[in-house]
């Protein structure tokens, strides 16, 4: 019993010592430069030119807001450019809170993986850093536009991406997801793209559309409208609005259908030595706006609107698929990956020919749009005499 008490006492002492020790890798915050975002460009001599948006924490000690400061650095590699920032005025860069990384066109066209490698290999950056491609001449110039709602451009860009995601107008792609697409069977990667637009007499940065990759090389861009259709194919729709034109010839009779829920199923079919794809999309909506004053009380009227909205959505998605097949030949929809997962024996036989097969692939789109209710008004508003 006496020896048992001694052992118990030793355990208590050991636990006390462990609890009293500091974190082994703890570092004072004022000895670090916290990087919020990175822009990656090519210098004139093929070196990397990195622009870091860092948080100036001096304001955190007072009632002043945290400010954004830009640091530029060059190097033959990502790490050498980082090390070249070290000086008496610039404490060591810290990437544990980095939110965004923006690639220039030049970098993306040459191959994105050579610069993304650092973000995955180093122990500081998080795997969920959101990646973007700049549609402008450089990536660094985007950081020079002052955000309207926050002090840090990287924070505002993250907030904008979240909002656009919920409207099905942007597809967020963290670093780990991009690498997964690049290395997976039968799918090409995409990244959201950024552009500069005029806004209220000034200029601002907007999530413009989607950058298309083949392997890890940029092929081109599609618009925000096309990204909306792409979101349905990739089953990335969390919300948004379907604008249905009751009179598709004039486009005057428009209604807004707010998306409640959306689900996409991609089914590969193999018959007579030929692969085809069936896309089935189920969308639940409610009537959010009736600009034309269409009477939708009757089941027949609602069925007519449903049929009209489905036809337009089918055409929109089919048009995007044809554009990508003919213009880029990059399977950003993951049709090949669906074949790989569902009929692996066919994929094993056909995968070496997939580039050619994809361009000629027959795709059938079937959309089912369910209108759950008509909002707070059951009757259209009629203007009196």
Secondary structure, DSSP 8 states (H G I E B T S, - for coil): -HHHHHHHHHHHHHHHHHHHS--TT---GGGEEEEEEEEEEE-TTS-EEEEEEEEEGGGGGSSS--EEEEEEEEESSHHHHHHTT-SSSS-EEE-TT--EEEE-HHHHHH-THHHHHHHHHSSSS-TT-EEEEESSS-SGGGGGS--SSSS-HHHHHHHHHHHHHHTTS----BHHHHHHHHHSTT---EEEEEEEEEETTEEEEEEEEEEEEETTEEEEEEEHHHHHHHHHHTT---S-EEEEESSTTT--SEEEEEEEEEEEEEEEEEETTEEEEEEEEEEEEEEEEETT-----SHHHHHHHHHHHHHHHHHHHHHHHHHHHHHT---TT-HHHHHHHH-HHHHHHHGGGHHHHHHH-EEEEEEEEEE---TT-SS------
